[in-house]
């Protein structure tokens, strides 16, 4: 099973490590399943940029970025080279060596629905 380490731009939120993430799970689902809030207005269909995160390590374990996702990342707040939409980041592998580092932008700066 994979491990995802979530850190947060909002320093009032402590880092969270999610263990036992299975192949086929999105970063957004792994977060939501573990009470980590990430806005997602479009219902996980790659039609907005509110679930924007930074994948700082372990990108090779995720489904490749699509042209559509790239287009929406351009609309995100402060996009960087490691920007991804968490609803589109499907884990391709799991195993004890699979570890990802994901940084979540401050959700208070993103217009989005509470889920």
Jmol script that loads the backbone (N, CA, C; Angstrom):
load data "model"
ATOM      1  N   UNK A   1       0.840  -1.186   0.000  1.00  0.00           N
ATOM      2  CA  UNK A   1       0.000   0.000   0.000  1.00  0.00           C
ATOM      3  C   UNK A   1       0.884   1.248   0.000  1.00  0.00           C
ATOM      4  N   UNK A   2       0.399   2.291  -0.625  1.00  0.00           N
ATOM      5  CA  UNK A   2       1.153   3.539  -0.740  1.00  0.00           C
ATOM      6  C   UNK A   2       0.940   4.428   0.483  1.00  0.00           C
ATOM      7  N   UNK A   3       1.852   5.382   0.620  1.00  0.00           N
ATOM      8  CA  UNK A   3       1.786   6.362   1.700  1.00  0.00           C
ATOM      9  C   UNK A   3       1.811   7.757   1.069  1.00  0.00           C
ATOM     10  N   UNK A   4       0.927   8.627   1.538  1.00  0.00           N
ATOM     11  CA  UNK A   4       0.887  10.010   1.050  1.00  0.00           C
ATOM     12  C   UNK A   4       1.066  10.930   2.240  1.00  0.00           C
ATOM     13  N   UNK A   5       2.071  11.786   2.157  1.00  0.00           N
ATOM     14  CA  UNK A   5       2.329  12.784   3.191  1.00  0.00           C
ATOM     15  C   UNK A   5       1.758  14.115   2.717  1.00  0.00           C
ATOM     16  N   UNK A   6       0.734  14.588   3.412  1.00  0.00           N
ATOM     17  CA  UNK A   6       0.114  15.869   3.091  1.00  0.00           C
ATOM     18  C   UNK A   6       0.673  16.948   4.015  1.00  0.00           C
ATOM     19  N   UNK A   7       1.156  18.044   3.425  1.00  0.00           N
ATOM     20  CA  UNK A   7       1.530  19.231   4.180  1.00  0.00           C
ATOM     21  C   UNK A   7       0.643  20.372   3.703  1.00  0.00           C
ATOM     22  N   UNK A   8       0.613  21.449   4.466  1.00  0.00           N
ATOM     23  CA  UNK A   8      -0.364  22.496   4.214  1.00  0.00           C
ATOM     24  C   UNK A   8       0.264  23.883   4.249  1.00  0.00           C
ATOM     25  N   UNK A   9      -0.148  24.715   3.294  1.00  0.00           N
ATOM     26  CA  UNK A   9       0.278  26.110   3.289  1.00  0.00           C
ATOM     27  C   UNK A   9      -0.245  26.812   4.544  1.00  0.00           C
ATOM     28  N   UNK A  10      -1.454  26.464   4.968  1.00  0.00           N
ATOM     29  CA  UNK A  10      -2.041  26.990   6.191  1.00  0.00           C
ATOM     30  C   UNK A  10      -1.324  26.319   7.365  1.00  0.00           C
ATOM     31  N   UNK A  11      -0.430  27.043   8.011  1.00  0.00           N
ATOM     32  CA  UNK A  11       0.420  26.468   9.057  1.00  0.00           C
ATOM     33  C   UNK A  11      -0.344  26.116  10.331  1.00  0.00           C
ATOM     34  N   UNK A  12      -1.643  26.442  10.405  1.00  0.00           N
ATOM     35  CA  UNK A  12      -2.445  26.017  11.561  1.00  0.00           C
ATOM     36  C   UNK A  12      -2.866  24.550  11.425  1.00  0.00           C
ATOM     37  N   UNK A  13      -2.639  23.980  10.250  1.00  0.00           N
ATOM     38  CA  UNK A  13      -2.978  22.569  10.013  1.00  0.00           C
ATOM     39  C   UNK A  13      -1.693  21.751  10.046  1.00  0.00           C
ATOM     40  N   UNK A  14      -1.670  20.750  10.906  1.00  0.00           N
ATOM     41  CA  UNK A  14      -0.495  19.895  11.031  1.00  0.00           C
ATOM     42  C   UNK A  14      -0.409  18.928   9.849  1.00  0.00           C
ATOM     43  N   UNK A  15       0.809  18.554   9.461  1.00  0.00           N
ATOM     44  CA  UNK A  15       0.970  17.556   8.396  1.00  0.00           C
ATOM     45  C   UNK A  15       0.253  16.252   8.752  1.00  0.00           C
ATOM     46  N   UNK A  16      -0.230  15.566   7.719  1.00  0.00           N
ATOM     47  CA  UNK A  16      -0.944  14.307   7.896  1.00  0.00           C
ATOM     48  C   UNK A  16      -0.338  13.276   6.948  1.00  0.00           C
ATOM     49  N   UNK A  17      -0.070  12.087   7.475  1.00  0.00           N
ATOM     50  CA  UNK A  17       0.384  10.974   6.644  1.00  0.00           C
ATOM     51  C   UNK A  17      -0.751   9.977   6.529  1.00  0.00           C
ATOM     52  N   UNK A  18      -1.096   9.659   5.285  1.00  0.00           N
ATOM     53  CA  UNK A  18      -2.153   8.689   5.008  1.00  0.00           C
ATOM     54  C   UNK A  18      -1.474   7.402   4.559  1.00  0.00           C
ATOM     55  N   UNK A  19      -1.765   6.333   5.257  1.00  0.00           N
ATOM     56  CA  UNK A  19      -1.170   5.026   4.974  1.00  0.00           C
ATOM     57  C   UNK A  19      -2.170   4.157   4.210  1.00  0.00           C
ATOM     58  N   UNK A  20      -1.668   3.115   3.591  1.00  0.00           N
ATOM     59  CA  UNK A  20      -2.497   2.080   2.965  1.00  0.00           C
ATOM     60  C   UNK A  20      -3.395   2.594   1.848  1.00  0.00           C
ATOM     61  N   UNK A  21      -2.869   3.490   1.027  1.00  0.00           N
ATOM     62  CA  UNK A  21      -3.629   3.999  -0.114  1.00  0.00           C
ATOM     63  C   UNK A  21      -3.484   2.999  -1.251  1.00  0.00           C
ATOM     64  N   UNK A  22      -4.614   2.607  -1.808  1.00  0.00           N
ATOM     65  CA  UNK A  22      -4.618   1.565  -2.836  1.00  0.00           C
ATOM     66  C   UNK A  22      -4.498   2.135  -4.247  1.00  0.00           C
ATOM     67  N   UNK A  23      -3.914   1.362  -5.117  1.00  0.00           N
ATOM     68  CA  UNK A  23      -3.834   1.674  -6.545  1.00  0.00           C
ATOM     69  C   UNK A  23      -5.235   2.014  -7.049  1.00  0.00           C
ATOM     70  N   UNK A  24      -5.334   3.059  -7.898  1.00  0.00           N
ATOM     71  CA  UNK A  24      -6.619   3.472  -8.455  1.00  0.00           C
ATOM     72  C   UNK A  24      -7.290   4.595  -7.684  1.00  0.00           C
ATOM     73  N   UNK A  25      -6.747   4.936  -6.523  1.00  0.00           N
ATOM     74  CA  UNK A  25      -7.298   6.010  -5.692  1.00  0.00           C
ATOM     75  C   UNK A  25      -6.743   7.346  -6.162  1.00  0.00           C
ATOM     76  N   UNK A  26      -7.581   8.381  -6.176  1.00  0.00           N
ATOM     77  CA  UNK A  26      -7.087   9.724  -6.493  1.00  0.00           C
ATOM     78  C   UNK A  26      -6.559  10.377  -5.217  1.00  0.00           C
ATOM     79  N   UNK A  27      -5.706  11.377  -5.397  1.00  0.00           N
ATOM     80  CA  UNK A  27      -5.229  12.129  -4.237  1.00  0.00           C
ATOM     81  C   UNK A  27      -6.387  12.776  -3.495  1.00  0.00           C
ATOM     82  N   UNK A  28      -7.374  13.271  -4.243  1.00  0.00           N
ATOM     83  CA  UNK A  28      -8.538  13.892  -3.608  1.00  0.00           C
ATOM     84  C   UNK A  28      -9.300  12.883  -2.762  1.00  0.00           C
ATOM     85  N   UNK A  29      -9.529  11.695  -3.288  1.00  0.00           N
ATOM     86  CA  UNK A  29     -10.245  10.671  -2.524  1.00  0.00           C
ATOM     87  C   UNK A  29      -9.454  10.246  -1.284  1.00  0.00           C
ATOM     88  N   UNK A  30      -8.148  10.109  -1.424  1.00  0.00           N
ATOM     89  CA  UNK A  30      -7.318   9.755  -0.263  1.00  0.00           C
ATOM     90  C   UNK A  30      -7.419  10.833   0.811  1.00  0.00           C
ATOM     91  N   UNK A  31      -7.428  12.086   0.389  1.00  0.00           N
ATOM     92  CA  UNK A  31      -7.565  13.193   1.344  1.00  0.00           C
ATOM     93  C   UNK A  31      -8.939  13.164   2.006  1.00  0.00           C
ATOM     94  N   UNK A  32      -9.976  13.129   1.210  1.00  0.00           N
ATOM     95  CA  UNK A  32     -11.347  13.155   1.741  1.00  0.00           C
ATOM     96  C   UNK A  32     -11.621  11.966   2.652  1.00  0.00           C
ATOM     97  N   UNK A  33     -11.119  10.795   2.309  1.00  0.00           N
ATOM     98  CA  UNK A  33     -11.327   9.598   3.124  1.00  0.00           C
ATOM     99  C   UNK A  33     -10.655   9.703   4.494  1.00  0.00           C
ATOM    100  N   UNK A  34      -9.742  10.665   4.621  1.00  0.00           N
ATOM    101  CA  UNK A  34      -8.993  10.833   5.867  1.00  0.00           C
ATOM    102  C   UNK A  34      -9.208  12.214   6.489  1.00  0.00           C
ATOM    103  N   UNK A  35     -10.373  12.810   6.208  1.00  0.00           N
ATOM    104  CA  UNK A  35     -10.784  14.086   6.803  1.00  0.00           C
ATOM    105  C   UNK A  35      -9.832  15.236   6.513  1.00  0.00           C
ATOM    106  N   UNK A  36      -9.211  15.198   5.335  1.00  0.00           N
ATOM    107  CA  UNK A  36      -8.371  16.296   4.877  1.00  0.00           C
ATOM    108  C   UNK A  36      -9.190  17.082   3.866  1.00  0.00           C
ATOM    109  N   UNK A  37      -9.404  18.361   4.149  1.00  0.00           N
ATOM    110  CA  UNK A  37     -10.264  19.157   3.279  1.00  0.00           C
ATOM    111  C   UNK A  37      -9.488  19.717   2.085  1.00  0.00           C
ATOM    112  N   UNK A  38      -9.997  19.427   0.892  1.00  0.00           N
ATOM    113  CA  UNK A  38      -9.539  20.048  -0.351  1.00  0.00           C
ATOM    114  C   UNK A  38     -10.804  20.423  -1.113  1.00  0.00           C
ATOM    115  N   UNK A  39     -10.937  21.710  -1.438  1.00  0.00           N
ATOM    116  CA  UNK A  39     -12.106  22.139  -2.214  1.00  0.00           C
ATOM    117  C   UNK A  39     -12.173  21.369  -3.523  1.00  0.00           C
ATOM    118  N   UNK A  40     -13.405  21.124  -3.983  1.00  0.00           N
ATOM    119  CA  UNK A  40     -13.597  20.486  -5.294  1.00  0.00           C
ATOM    120  C   UNK A  40     -15.013  20.788  -5.776  1.00  0.00           C
ATOM    121  N   UNK A  41     -15.112  21.858  -6.526  1.00  0.00           N
ATOM    122  CA  UNK A  41     -16.419  22.368  -6.952  1.00  0.00           C
ATOM    123  C   UNK A  41     -17.080  21.581  -8.066  1.00  0.00           C
ATOM    124  N   UNK A  42     -16.317  20.957  -8.933  1.00  0.00           N
ATOM    125  CA  UNK A  42     -16.899  20.367 -10.141  1.00  0.00           C
ATOM    126  C   UNK A  42     -17.312  18.908  -9.979  1.00  0.00           C
ATOM    127  N   UNK A  43     -17.132  18.346  -8.806  1.00  0.00           N
ATOM    128  CA  UNK A  43     -17.504  16.943  -8.617  1.00  0.00           C
ATOM    129  C   UNK A  43     -16.494  15.978  -9.189  1.00  0.00           C
ATOM    130  N   UNK A  44     -15.247  16.384  -9.241  1.00  0.00           N
ATOM    131  CA  UNK A  44     -14.132  15.519  -9.657  1.00  0.00           C
ATOM    132  C   UNK A  44     -14.156  15.144 -11.142  1.00  0.00           C
ATOM    133  N   UNK A  45     -14.588  16.078 -12.000  1.00  0.00           N
ATOM    134  CA  UNK A  45     -14.652  15.782 -13.431  1.00  0.00           C
ATOM    135  C   UNK A  45     -13.713  16.658 -14.263  1.00  0.00           C
ATOM    136  N   UNK A  46     -12.725  17.267 -13.624  1.00  0.00           N
ATOM    137  CA  UNK A  46     -11.732  18.100 -14.321  1.00  0.00           C
ATOM    138  C   UNK A  46     -12.399  19.250 -15.067  1.00  0.00           C
ATOM    139  N   UNK A  47     -13.235  19.996 -14.322  1.00  0.00           N
ATOM    140  CA  UNK A  47     -13.923  21.138 -14.928  1.00  0.00           C
ATOM    141  C   UNK A  47     -13.700  22.420 -14.130  1.00  0.00           C
ATOM    142  N   UNK A  48     -12.763  22.401 -13.184  1.00  0.00           N
ATOM    143  CA  UNK A  48     -12.413  23.610 -12.429  1.00  0.00           C
ATOM    144  C   UNK A  48     -10.978  23.430 -11.923  1.00  0.00           C
ATOM    145  N   UNK A  49     -10.524  24.318 -11.080  1.00  0.00           N
ATOM    146  CA  UNK A  49      -9.162  24.190 -10.543  1.00  0.00           C
ATOM    147  C   UNK A  49      -9.142  24.265  -9.022  1.00  0.00           C
ATOM    148  N   UNK A  50     -10.285  24.078  -8.380  1.00  0.00           N
ATOM    149  CA  UNK A  50     -10.348  24.264  -6.933  1.00  0.00           C
ATOM    150  C   UNK A  50      -9.637  23.164  -6.145  1.00  0.00           C
ATOM    151  N   UNK A  51      -9.379  22.017  -6.733  1.00  0.00           N
ATOM    152  CA  UNK A  51      -8.694  20.933  -6.009  1.00  0.00           C
ATOM    153  C   UNK A  51      -7.191  20.924  -6.298  1.00  0.00           C
ATOM    154  N   UNK A  52      -6.678  22.058  -6.723  1.00  0.00           N
ATOM    155  CA  UNK A  52      -5.269  22.227  -7.058  1.00  0.00           C
ATOM    156  C   UNK A  52      -4.364  21.918  -5.859  1.00  0.00           C
ATOM    157  N   UNK A  53      -3.328  21.109  -6.102  1.00  0.00           N
ATOM    158  CA  UNK A  53      -2.307  20.802  -5.099  1.00  0.00           C
ATOM    159  C   UNK A  53      -0.941  20.811  -5.776  1.00  0.00           C
ATOM    160  N   UNK A  54       0.105  20.739  -4.959  1.00  0.00           N
ATOM    161  CA  UNK A  54       1.468  20.617  -5.471  1.00  0.00           C
ATOM    162  C   UNK A  54       1.987  19.219  -5.132  1.00  0.00           C
ATOM    163  N   UNK A  55       2.324  18.436  -6.149  1.00  0.00           N
ATOM    164  CA  UNK A  55       2.911  17.117  -5.931  1.00  0.00           C
ATOM    165  C   UNK A  55       4.422  17.321  -5.922  1.00  0.00           C
ATOM    166  N   UNK A  56       4.979  17.328  -4.723  1.00  0.00           N
ATOM    167  CA  UNK A  56       6.388  17.668  -4.556  1.00  0.00           C
ATOM    168  C   UNK A  56       7.314  16.467  -4.676  1.00  0.00           C
ATOM    169  N   UNK A  57       6.755  15.268  -4.537  1.00  0.00           N
ATOM    170  CA  UNK A  57       7.559  14.059  -4.691  1.00  0.00           C
ATOM    171  C   UNK A  57       6.619  12.893  -4.987  1.00  0.00           C
ATOM    172  N   UNK A  58       7.043  12.010  -5.875  1.00  0.00           N
ATOM    173  CA  UNK A  58       6.272  10.814  -6.187  1.00  0.00           C
ATOM    174  C   UNK A  58       5.383  10.932  -7.408  1.00  0.00           C
ATOM    175  N   UNK A  59       5.601  11.951  -8.206  1.00  0.00           N
ATOM    176  CA  UNK A  59       4.781  12.171  -9.408  1.00  0.00           C
ATOM    177  C   UNK A  59       4.781  10.954 -10.338  1.00  0.00           C
ATOM    178  N   UNK A  60       5.872  10.210 -10.351  1.00  0.00           N
ATOM    179  CA  UNK A  60       5.974   9.040 -11.235  1.00  0.00           C
ATOM    180  C   UNK A  60       4.963   7.949 -10.891  1.00  0.00           C
ATOM    181  N   UNK A  61       4.405   7.993  -9.694  1.00  0.00           N
ATOM    182  CA  UNK A  61       3.411   7.000  -9.278  1.00  0.00           C
ATOM    183  C   UNK A  61       1.986   7.407  -9.664  1.00  0.00           C
ATOM    184  N   UNK A  62       1.847   8.556 -10.318  1.00  0.00           N
ATOM    185  CA  UNK A  62       0.527   9.072 -10.675  1.00  0.00           C
ATOM    186  C   UNK A  62       0.291   9.017 -12.173  1.00  0.00           C
ATOM    187  N   UNK A  63      -0.982   8.931 -12.537  1.00  0.00           N
ATOM    188  CA  UNK A  63      -1.384   8.999 -13.938  1.00  0.00           C
ATOM    189  C   UNK A  63      -0.841  10.289 -14.547  1.00  0.00           C
ATOM    190  N   UNK A  64      -0.389  10.201 -15.770  1.00  0.00           N
ATOM    191  CA  UNK A  64       0.187  11.350 -16.461  1.00  0.00           C
ATOM    192  C   UNK A  64      -0.840  12.476 -16.602  1.00  0.00           C
ATOM    193  N   UNK A  65      -0.353  13.693 -16.548  1.00  0.00           N
ATOM    194  CA  UNK A  65      -1.226  14.860 -16.676  1.00  0.00           C
ATOM    195  C   UNK A  65      -1.799  14.938 -18.091  1.00  0.00           C
ATOM    196  N   UNK A  66      -3.072  15.265 -18.192  1.00  0.00           N
ATOM    197  CA  UNK A  66      -3.725  15.388 -19.498  1.00  0.00           C
ATOM    198  C   UNK A  66      -3.694  16.853 -19.956  1.00  0.00           C
ATOM    199  N   UNK A  67      -3.950  17.061 -21.238  1.00  0.00           N
ATOM    200  CA  UNK A  67      -4.030  18.428 -21.761  1.00  0.00           C
ATOM    201  C   UNK A  67      -5.145  19.204 -21.064  1.00  0.00           C
ATOM    202  N   UNK A  68      -6.263  18.554 -20.829  1.00  0.00           N
ATOM    203  CA  UNK A  68      -7.397  19.206 -20.154  1.00  0.00           C
ATOM    204  C   UNK A  68      -7.006  19.656 -18.744  1.00  0.00           C
ATOM    205  N   UNK A  69      -6.332  18.765 -18.006  1.00  0.00           N
ATOM    206  CA  UNK A  69      -5.896  19.131 -16.656  1.00  0.00           C
ATOM    207  C   UNK A  69      -4.930  20.311 -16.711  1.00  0.00           C
ATOM    208  N   UNK A  70      -4.003  20.289 -17.644  1.00  0.00           N
ATOM    209  CA  UNK A  70      -3.063  21.410 -17.794  1.00  0.00           C
ATOM    210  C   UNK A  70      -3.788  22.720 -18.034  1.00  0.00           C
ATOM    211  N   UNK A  71      -4.839  22.684 -18.861  1.00  0.00           N
ATOM    212  CA  UNK A  71      -5.619  23.895 -19.133  1.00  0.00           C
ATOM    213  C   UNK A  71      -6.241  24.458 -17.863  1.00  0.00           C
ATOM    214  N   UNK A  72      -6.762  23.580 -17.002  1.00  0.00           N
ATOM    215  CA  UNK A  72      -7.388  24.059 -15.768  1.00  0.00           C
ATOM    216  C   UNK A  72      -6.355  24.476 -14.729  1.00  0.00           C
ATOM    217  N   UNK A  73      -5.200  23.856 -14.720  1.00  0.00           N
ATOM    218  CA  UNK A  73      -4.139  24.274 -13.799  1.00  0.00           C
ATOM    219  C   UNK A  73      -3.730  25.706 -14.094  1.00  0.00           C
ATOM    220  N   UNK A  74      -3.736  26.091 -15.364  1.00  0.00           N
ATOM    221  CA  UNK A  74      -3.403  27.469 -15.724  1.00  0.00           C
ATOM    222  C   UNK A  74      -4.338  28.468 -15.057  1.00  0.00           C
ATOM    223  N   UNK A  75      -5.532  28.047 -14.661  1.00  0.00           N
ATOM    224  CA  UNK A  75      -6.514  28.919 -14.010  1.00  0.00           C
ATOM    225  C   UNK A  75      -6.404  28.896 -12.486  1.00  0.00           C
ATOM    226  N   UNK A  76      -5.572  28.018 -11.956  1.00  0.00           N
ATOM    227  CA  UNK A  76      -5.426  27.879 -10.503  1.00  0.00           C
ATOM    228  C   UNK A  76      -4.654  29.062  -9.920  1.00  0.00           C
ATOM    229  N   UNK A  77      -4.799  29.253  -8.619  1.00  0.00           N
ATOM    230  CA  UNK A  77      -4.046  30.273  -7.913  1.00  0.00           C
ATOM    231  C   UNK A  77      -2.613  29.782  -7.727  1.00  0.00           C
ATOM    232  N   UNK A  78      -1.652  30.594  -8.152  1.00  0.00           N
ATOM    233  CA  UNK A  78      -0.219  30.294  -8.003  1.00  0.00           C
ATOM    234  C   UNK A  78       0.208  28.929  -8.575  1.00  0.00           C
ATOM    235  N   UNK A  79      -0.089  28.654  -9.840  1.00  0.00           N
ATOM    236  CA  UNK A  79       0.359  27.372 -10.407  1.00  0.00           C
ATOM    237  C   UNK A  79       1.887  27.319 -10.506  1.00  0.00           C
ATOM    238  N   UNK A  80       2.416  26.123 -10.298  1.00  0.00           N
ATOM    239  CA  UNK A  80       3.854  25.886 -10.413  1.00  0.00           C
ATOM    240  C   UNK A  80       4.056  24.629 -11.250  1.00  0.00           C
ATOM    241  N   UNK A  81       5.293  24.309 -11.527  1.00  0.00           N
ATOM    242  CA  UNK A  81       5.612  23.148 -12.353  1.00  0.00           C
ATOM    243  C   UNK A  81       5.085  21.856 -11.721  1.00  0.00           C
ATOM    244  N   UNK A  82       5.008  21.805 -10.396  1.00  0.00           N
ATOM    245  CA  UNK A  82       4.541  20.597  -9.715  1.00  0.00           C
ATOM    246  C   UNK A  82       3.040  20.612  -9.415  1.00  0.00           C
ATOM    247  N   UNK A  83       2.321  21.574 -10.003  1.00  0.00           N
ATOM    248  CA  UNK A  83       0.870  21.683  -9.801  1.00  0.00           C
ATOM    249  C   UNK A  83       0.127  20.539 -10.475  1.00  0.00           C
ATOM    250  N   UNK A  84      -0.877  20.032  -9.771  1.00  0.00           N
ATOM    251  CA  UNK A  84      -1.794  19.029 -10.313  1.00  0.00           C
ATOM    252  C   UNK A  84      -3.177  19.285  -9.736  1.00  0.00           C
ATOM    253  N   UNK A  85      -4.183  18.722 -10.372  1.00  0.00           N
ATOM    254  CA  UNK A  85      -5.531  18.723  -9.822  1.00  0.00           C
ATOM    255  C   UNK A  85      -5.686  17.394  -9.090  1.00  0.00           C
ATOM    256  N   UNK A  86      -5.981  17.454  -7.809  1.00  0.00           N
ATOM    257  CA  UNK A  86      -5.983  16.230  -7.003  1.00  0.00           C
ATOM    258  C   UNK A  86      -7.041  15.232  -7.456  1.00  0.00           C
ATOM    259  N   UNK A  87      -8.100  15.716  -8.121  1.00  0.00           N
ATOM    260  CA  UNK A  87      -9.133  14.790  -8.615  1.00  0.00           C
ATOM    261  C   UNK A  87      -8.656  13.983  -9.814  1.00  0.00           C
ATOM    262  N   UNK A  88      -7.579  14.421 -10.448  1.00  0.00           N
ATOM    263  CA  UNK A  88      -7.065  13.744 -11.641  1.00  0.00           C
ATOM    264  C   UNK A  88      -5.814  12.920 -11.372  1.00  0.00           C
ATOM    265  N   UNK A  89      -5.307  12.974 -10.161  1.00  0.00           N
ATOM    266  CA  UNK A  89      -4.082  12.260  -9.799  1.00  0.00           C
ATOM    267  C   UNK A  89      -4.420  10.860  -9.312  1.00  0.00           C
ATOM    268  N   UNK A  90      -4.475   9.922 -10.227  1.00  0.00           N
ATOM    269  CA  UNK A  90      -4.794   8.531  -9.909  1.00  0.00           C
ATOM    270  C   UNK A  90      -3.502   7.785  -9.609  1.00  0.00           C
ATOM    271  N   UNK A  91      -3.472   7.110  -8.465  1.00  0.00           N
ATOM    272  CA  UNK A  91      -2.318   6.330  -8.063  1.00  0.00           C
ATOM    273  C   UNK A  91      -2.207   5.095  -8.956  1.00  0.00           C
ATOM    274  N   UNK A  92      -1.064   4.965  -9.636  1.00  0.00           N
ATOM    275  CA  UNK A  92      -0.856   3.863 -10.577  1.00  0.00           C
ATOM    276  C   UNK A  92      -0.210   2.640  -9.941  1.00  0.00           C
ATOM    277  N   UNK A  93       0.445   2.833  -8.811  1.00  0.00           N
ATOM    278  CA  UNK A  93       1.139   1.744  -8.137  1.00  0.00           C
ATOM    279  C   UNK A  93       0.889   1.842  -6.643  1.00  0.00           C
ATOM    280  N   UNK A  94       0.952   0.705  -5.983  1.00  0.00           N
ATOM    281  CA  UNK A  94       0.993   0.730  -4.532  1.00  0.00           C
ATOM    282  C   UNK A  94       2.041  -0.269  -4.083  1.00  0.00           C
ATOM    283  N   UNK A  95       2.476  -0.135  -2.905  1.00  0.00           N
ATOM    284  CA  UNK A  95       3.541  -0.975  -2.364  1.00  0.00           C
ATOM    285  C   UNK A  95       4.230  -0.219  -1.261  1.00  0.00           C
ATOM    286  N   UNK A  96       5.019  -0.913  -0.469  1.00  0.00           N
ATOM    287  CA  UNK A  96       5.617  -0.250   0.683  1.00  0.00           C
ATOM    288  C   UNK A  96       6.661   0.787   0.302  1.00  0.00           C
ATOM    289  N   UNK A  97       7.166   0.753  -0.928  1.00  0.00           N
ATOM    290  CA  UNK A  97       8.140   1.752  -1.370  1.00  0.00           C
ATOM    291  C   UNK A  97       7.486   2.973  -2.011  1.00  0.00           C
ATOM    292  N   UNK A  98       6.169   2.941  -2.212  1.00  0.00           N
ATOM    293  CA  UNK A  98       5.472   4.033  -2.889  1.00  0.00           C
ATOM    294  C   UNK A  98       5.117   5.110  -1.857  1.00  0.00           C
ATOM    295  N   UNK A  99       5.724   6.295  -2.027  1.00  0.00           N
ATOM    296  CA  UNK A  99       5.480   7.399  -1.113  1.00  0.00           C
ATOM    297  C   UNK A  99       5.396   8.689  -1.909  1.00  0.00           C
ATOM    298  N   UNK A 100       4.408   9.507  -1.579  1.00  0.00           N
ATOM    299  CA  UNK A 100       4.202  10.784  -2.253  1.00  0.00           C
ATOM    300  C   UNK A 100       4.209  11.908  -1.234  1.00  0.00           C
ATOM    301  N   UNK A 101       4.645  13.084  -1.680  1.00  0.00           N
ATOM    302  CA  UNK A 101       4.614  14.305  -0.874  1.00  0.00           C
ATOM    303  C   UNK A 101       3.693  15.285  -1.599  1.00  0.00           C
ATOM    304  N   UNK A 102       2.614  15.683  -0.933  1.00  0.00           N
ATOM    305  CA  UNK A 102       1.617  16.566  -1.534  1.00  0.00           C
ATOM    306  C   UNK A 102       1.442  17.781  -0.633  1.00  0.00           C
ATOM    307  N   UNK A 103       1.573  18.964  -1.209  1.00  0.00           N
ATOM    308  CA  UNK A 103       1.397  20.215  -0.469  1.00  0.00           C
ATOM    309  C   UNK A 103       0.073  20.846  -0.886  1.00  0.00           C
ATOM    310  N   UNK A 104      -0.776  21.133   0.087  1.00  0.00           N
ATOM    311  CA  UNK A 104      -2.114  21.667  -0.167  1.00  0.00           C
ATOM    312  C   UNK A 104      -2.094  23.182   0.033  1.00  0.00           C
ATOM    313  N   UNK A 105      -2.440  23.951  -1.015  1.00  0.00           N
ATOM    314  CA  UNK A 105      -2.521  25.401  -0.863  1.00  0.00           C
ATOM    315  C   UNK A 105      -3.570  25.778   0.187  1.00  0.00           C
ATOM    316  N   UNK A 106      -3.461  26.990   0.696  1.00  0.00           N
ATOM    317  CA  UNK A 106      -4.408  27.487   1.699  1.00  0.00           C
ATOM    318  C   UNK A 106      -5.815  27.487   1.116  1.00  0.00           C
ATOM    319  N   UNK A 107      -6.692  26.661   1.648  1.00  0.00           N
ATOM    320  CA  UNK A 107      -8.053  26.525   1.133  1.00  0.00           C
ATOM    321  C   UNK A 107      -8.886  27.768   1.390  1.00  0.00           C
ATOM    322  N   UNK A 108      -8.481  28.612   2.323  1.00  0.00           N
ATOM    323  CA  UNK A 108      -9.207  29.859   2.580  1.00  0.00           C
ATOM    324  C   UNK A 108      -9.023  30.865   1.445  1.00  0.00           C
ATOM    325  N   UNK A 109      -8.009  30.666   0.625  1.00  0.00           N
ATOM    326  CA  UNK A 109      -7.740  31.569  -0.498  1.00  0.00           C
ATOM    327  C   UNK A 109      -8.396  31.100  -1.790  1.00  0.00           C
ATOM    328  N   UNK A 110      -9.083  29.957  -1.724  1.00  0.00           N
ATOM    329  CA  UNK A 110      -9.717  29.362  -2.915  1.00  0.00           C
ATOM    330  C   UNK A 110     -11.226  29.438  -2.738  1.00  0.00           C
ATOM    331  N   UNK A 111     -11.893  29.986  -3.720  1.00  0.00           N
ATOM    332  CA  UNK A 111     -13.348  30.018  -3.661  1.00  0.00           C
ATOM    333  C   UNK A 111     -13.834  28.621  -3.964  1.00  0.00           C
ATOM    334  N   UNK A 112     -14.486  28.028  -2.973  1.00  0.00           N
ATOM    335  CA  UNK A 112     -14.940  26.661  -3.155  1.00  0.00           C
ATOM    336  C   UNK A 112     -15.969  26.291  -2.127  1.00  0.00           C
ATOM    337  N   UNK A 113     -16.609  25.193  -2.373  1.00  0.00           N
ATOM    338  CA  UNK A 113     -17.635  24.677  -1.473  1.00  0.00           C
ATOM    339  C   UNK A 113     -16.980  23.835  -0.390  1.00  0.00           C
ATOM    340  N   UNK A 114     -17.563  23.877   0.790  1.00  0.00           N
ATOM    341  CA  UNK A 114     -17.150  22.968   1.857  1.00  0.00           C
ATOM    342  C   UNK A 114     -17.762  21.598   1.562  1.00  0.00           C
ATOM    343  N   UNK A 115     -16.967  20.566   1.600  1.00  0.00           N
ATOM    344  CA  UNK A 115     -17.465  19.199   1.366  1.00  0.00           C
ATOM    345  C   UNK A 115     -17.213  18.371   2.590  1.00  0.00           C
TER     346      UNK A 115
END
end "model"
wireframe off; spacefill off
backbone 0.3
color backbone group
